[in-house]
Amino acid sequence: MFRHKKKIFITVFLLGLFSPVFLFAYYYLSFSYDVSSLVDYKPSKSSRIYDKNGDKIANIFDKKHRFYAPFNEIPPRAIEALVAIEDTTFFEHPGINIDAILRAAIKVIKAGKAVQGASTITQQLVKNKLLTREKKLSRKIKEAIFSIKLESLLTKEEILERYLNEIYFGHGYYGIKTAADGYFHKELNDLTLKEIAILVGLPKAPSTYAPTKNYEMSMGRANRVIKRMHVLGWIDDKAFEKAISESPEVFNTTLTQNKAPFIVDEIARRMKKLGIKDFKTGGYEVYTTIDIRLQKVGRESLLYAYGESLKRIEAYKEKELASAKKWKRKPKFDDSNTTLLNGALVSVEAATGDILALVGSTDYKKSSFNRATQARRQPGSSFKPFIYQVAIDLGFSGATELVDIAKTYKYEKDGQEMKWQPRNYSKNYKGLITLREALVHSSNLATINLVNDIGLAPLLREFKKFGIKHVPQDLSISLGTLTISPLELAKYYTSFANHGTQVEPHIINYIEQNGSVIHEFTPSSREITTPQQAYLMTSILKSVVDRGTGIRARVRGIDIAGKTGTTNDNIDGWFAGYSPTIETIVWFGNDDNKPMHKKETGGRVAGPAFNMFYKNILELYPQVQREFERPEGIIEVDIGGKKEYFSDISKPPRVEVKVDPQEELLF
């Protein structure tokens, strides 16, 4: 009997001893264990967009927000902290820690439930990447097998690199580099020991220990990490005390940190045109020409002008109501729909074509359609300078007299004779007017007669040098009846702002991926006219701002040249202008192409946005160049008490001098 019991005991003991081995062998032989996704590790990586000064504009990602950090970028302190709190024997075990498993098993038996885990860093990585989180014995066995296999294929450093890039750190951050950027707005090598401890303490319970949610709990967890490092002798007393006492600033920002949504959308479109299809997952670093501070004031300036326009329209209505009440008549309201009023602003560095600010609407949340790049509207009188530049290049000058009289033009359309009777906005004419004054006061009639003097065909040929597309082949071009986007108009205006050389506006300087430049902007330009002839135009456009239709765009303390534009029935309102270094286009109009209020002209609605923008430029960059430089070869002549400028091409007018007979006798 005793012998029988002994056999049973030995049998049970042997089964208990070897059953884990048999079970392990069964799972090892019954299933395939593919670890290729970790061996050939290629996670999705977020891209970043920066402004011209290296300040981040936004993070771009698909489902998981992750910045990848190769092992040599990860601070040694981060490795020490992780190993100290998660897996002290990491560099000794083969993927699983037998001693830890036995200790955990004993505690489970005593407690009757799971009270302590025994997962190594390798097992945690496997569980997160290759397995589910189900609490079953089969999953734990598979986890161990995966871990052992992974350790046979990767070095410890490679496992740590994958772990610290794969693991979730709370708040939508995947990977330690992402968490450092999100929580602390820092690169890894700028982290303090306390910040490192906060991060490596997160993977155990990301939601619980996230410093944006539970700051005190997060600090407590970090302190345990620091104490563990101190107990192990990996940090000294001084480092320990300093880290324990620190209370880092934590940022609770959005994942995208998107400071300029119109810029982000435009970059995405440009990336697609470059053939880059994995922008959200390829880990690109996009360095733009944008000045994020000017982008902000550009948005504020546009919104300010928009608000002022709505106030004026409301005042117009109140005045009409009061007048109607006084004279006991029915009010006559302008039927313009102010809910559809919108605007756009684009600012460019004239010499380089760098786009400094690009605002596509007054409120991105209400409308993400980018009117600065995607909308095409008629420029109206803001197009006139191109006609006048052609005239100047043909020998005209600011003093040349133009005919400012009304005329009826007959033409045929669809077999019928049509009449066109253009008029000036002010509904008057002066008979004769100098070219300068014609542009200063935006005379339509003088411009049309100037086109007649040049000849339509020669004018259209000259327009080709500007590269302007879809130009109407008739006299309506005098009034700017082509369609164009604000960004396109900005390109053409560089012909004036950049001393006669047109440059291509661009928004991307270069793109990096994995530390290598994969795309770089190649500058392109075309010579339109000489610096002298361009200066003559600048001097006239400066008069437009100083005392003409663009006076609302004038800014004290800096030279501004520019032109207003108001299309028929006040459908579009523009101001296109520039200082000695920066050019800016502002547009306003209703999105349905219906008229704005009849009193809202380009100068009145767009000029204030331009004005506010440049006032902010002076505040942000007081060292900016403030005066236009006069090139050599410019002749200054006093005509009737006013200064006029000439060149070798645009010569001064001949003046007959009366000779005194007495003076003649003296000689």
FENDAHU-V658000 format. One line per field, one symbol per residue. psi: psi as a letter, one per 20 degrees, with the letter a starting at -180 (. if undefined). Layout:
psi->???
This chain:
psi->gghghgggggggghghgihhgggghghhhiqqnojhhhgmomrppqrqpqahjjppgqppregpoppporhiipphhhgggghghhnhkgihrjhqogghggghgghggghjroiprkprhghgggghhirrjqmqhhhhghgggggggghihqrhhhgggggihhqpjrkjppqhhghggghilqrgiiqrhghghggiighgmghgjpihgmgghghgghhhgghghghikiqrhghgggghiqnqpppmrrghkoinhhggghggghhghijoikhiiilqoooripohghgghgghgghghghhghggghhgghhhggghggjlrpqnqpjqoiiiprrqppppohhhjpohqopiriohhhojpnihhhqorpiciiihhhghhgggijirrhippqpmqqqppprppkjqpqppnqrqhikrqifpqqgghghgjlogghgghghhghpgghghghhhhhjpqlppkaiihhjljrqqqhhghhghihhghkkippqoqqipgrpqpkjqpipppoqqrppgaqhghhhggghghhhghhjbikhiipppjqppqrprpprpkkhqpqporqahhpqpppqqrqhjjrqaqiinrghhhhghggghghhhghghmiiqpiqppprqippppookjqpqqrahgnqqqppppppphhhhhh.
